[in-house]
Amino acid sequence: MSRKGNCLDNAPMESFFGHFKDEIDATTCKTVAELRWEIGNYMEYYNSTRYQWGLKKMTPEQYRGDLLAA
């Protein structure tokens, strides 16, 4: 929850949900199980295979491994 007058507290989550809404088509899911599967797949993609400019063009997992190796 953002503190009063500090909109930057929620910026990472707002960014995530913005990407999530753009990349997931929930209207094609017919059951809750299918929706959960889609969300799980997107979370795996978001955390494991999506390259980010702010992380030296690495995935979050690669960046974490790079930091731990140093």
C-alpha contacts under 8 A as a table, 3 or more apart, distances in Angstrom:
res1	aa1	res2	aa2	distance
1	M	9	D	7.39
1	M	10	N	6.98
2	S	6	N	6.34
2	S	7	C	6.30
2	S	8	L	7.69
2	S	9	D	5.20
2	S	10	N	5.94
3	R	6	N	5.48
3	R	7	C	7.50
3	R	9	D	7.21
4	K	7	C	7.81
6	N	9	D	6.22
7	C	10	N	6.19
7	C	11	A	7.07
8	L	11	A	5.03
9	D	12	P	7.65
10	N	13	M	5.54
10	N	14	E	6.04
11	A	14	E	5.07
11	A	15	S	6.04
12	P	15	S	5.15
12	P	16	F	6.24
13	M	16	F	4.98
13	M	17	F	6.13
14	E	17	F	5.29
14	E	18	G	6.00
15	S	18	G	5.08
15	S	19	H	6.31
16	F	19	H	5.29
16	F	20	F	6.01
17	F	20	F	4.74
17	F	21	K	6.01
18	G	21	K	5.38
18	G	22	D	6.38
19	H	22	D	5.13
19	H	23	E	6.09
20	F	23	E	5.36
20	F	24	I	5.87
20	F	42	Y	7.63
21	K	24	I	5.65
21	K	25	D	7.57
22	D	25	D	7.80
24	I	38	E	7.46
24	I	39	I	7.96
24	I	42	Y	7.64
25	D	28	T	6.16
25	D	29	C	7.90
26	A	29	C	5.51
26	A	35	L	6.63
27	T	30	K	7.72
29	C	32	V	7.47
29	C	34	E	5.52
29	C	35	L	5.59
30	K	34	E	6.70
30	K	35	L	7.77
31	T	34	E	5.29
31	T	35	L	6.51
32	V	35	L	5.02
32	V	36	R	6.14
33	A	36	R	5.08
33	A	37	W	6.17
34	E	37	W	5.02
34	E	38	E	6.21
35	L	38	E	5.05
35	L	39	I	6.18
36	R	39	I	5.07
36	R	40	G	6.06
37	W	40	G	5.05
37	W	41	N	6.15
38	E	41	N	5.14
38	E	42	Y	6.18
39	I	42	Y	5.10
39	I	43	M	6.13
40	G	43	M	5.12
40	G	44	E	6.22
41	N	44	E	5.13
41	N	45	Y	6.21
42	Y	45	Y	4.98
42	Y	46	Y	5.92
43	M	46	Y	5.01
43	M	47	N	6.07
44	E	47	N	5.37
44	E	48	S	5.67
44	E	49	T	7.53
45	Y	48	S	5.31
45	Y	49	T	5.08
45	Y	50	R	5.98
46	Y	49	T	6.40
46	Y	50	R	5.37
47	N	50	R	6.74
47	N	59	T	7.02
47	N	60	P	5.82
47	N	61	E	6.74
48	S	59	T	5.95
48	S	60	P	6.39
48	S	61	E	5.76
49	T	59	T	5.69
50	R	58	M	7.90
50	R	59	T	5.47
50	R	60	P	7.77
51	Y	55	L	7.88
51	Y	57	K	5.39
51	Y	58	M	5.00
51	Y	59	T	4.51
51	Y	60	P	7.54
52	Q	55	L	5.43
52	Q	56	K	6.99
52	Q	57	K	4.96
52	Q	58	M	5.83
52	Q	59	T	6.13
52	Q	60	P	7.59
53	W	56	K	5.61
53	W	57	K	4.63
53	W	58	M	7.44
54	G	57	K	6.83
55	L	58	M	5.53
55	L	59	T	7.23
55	L	60	P	7.17
55	L	63	Y	6.35
56	K	63	Y	7.81
58	M	61	E	7.93
58	M	62	Q	5.78
58	M	63	Y	5.78
59	T	62	Q	5.14
59	T	63	Y	6.12
60	P	63	Y	5.11
60	P	64	R	6.15
61	E	64	R	5.14
61	E	65	G	6.23
62	Q	65	G	5.10
62	Q	66	D	6.08
63	Y	66	D	4.95
63	Y	67	L	6.17
64	R	67	L	5.12
64	R	68	L	6.21
65	G	68	L	5.10
65	G	69	A	6.08
66	D	69	A	5.19
66	D	70	A	6.42
67	L	70	A	5.39
